[in-house]
């Protein structure tokens, strides 16, 4: 048994359907170039 944790946003193209469903609308572009670094720092601090 394993789980996939997939963050969801109300403005994503598939919400509230599953991420593998056809998109319901166009989603806004998201650009988080430093997200991986911020997550690493948070995990190391924990």
C-alpha positions as CSV (number, residue, x, y, z in Angstrom):
1,X,0.0,0.0,0.0
2,X,1.2,3.5,-0.8
3,X,-0.3,6.9,-1.1
4,X,0.4,9.8,-3.4
5,X,0.0,13.3,-1.8
6,X,-1.1,15.7,-4.5
7,X,-1.8,19.3,-3.5
8,X,-5.0,20.7,-5.0
9,X,-6.1,24.2,-5.5
10,X,-9.7,25.5,-6.2
11,X,-8.4,27.2,-9.3
12,X,-6.7,24.1,-10.8
13,X,-8.0,23.0,-14.2
14,X,-9.4,19.7,-12.9
15,X,-10.9,20.7,-9.5
16,X,-13.0,19.1,-8.0
17,X,-12.5,16.1,-10.3
18,X,-9.4,13.8,-10.0
19,X,-6.2,15.1,-11.5
20,X,-6.3,12.3,-14.1
21,X,-9.7,13.5,-15.4
22,X,-10.2,15.8,-18.3
23,X,-9.6,19.5,-17.4
24,X,-12.8,21.4,-16.7
25,X,-11.3,24.8,-17.4
26,X,-8.0,26.6,-18.1
27,X,-5.9,27.0,-15.0
28,X,-3.7,30.0,-14.2
29,X,0.0,29.6,-14.6
30,X,2.0,28.9,-11.4
31,X,5.6,29.7,-11.2
32,X,7.4,28.8,-7.9
33,X,11.0,28.6,-9.0
34,X,12.2,28.4,-5.4
35,X,9.7,25.9,-4.1
36,X,12.1,23.0,-4.0
37,X,14.6,25.0,-2.0
38,X,11.9,26.2,0.4
39,X,10.7,22.7,1.0
40,X,14.2,21.4,1.6
41,X,14.8,24.1,4.2
42,X,11.6,23.4,5.9
43,X,12.3,19.7,6.1
44,X,15.8,20.2,7.4
45,X,14.5,22.6,10.1
46,X,11.9,20.2,11.3
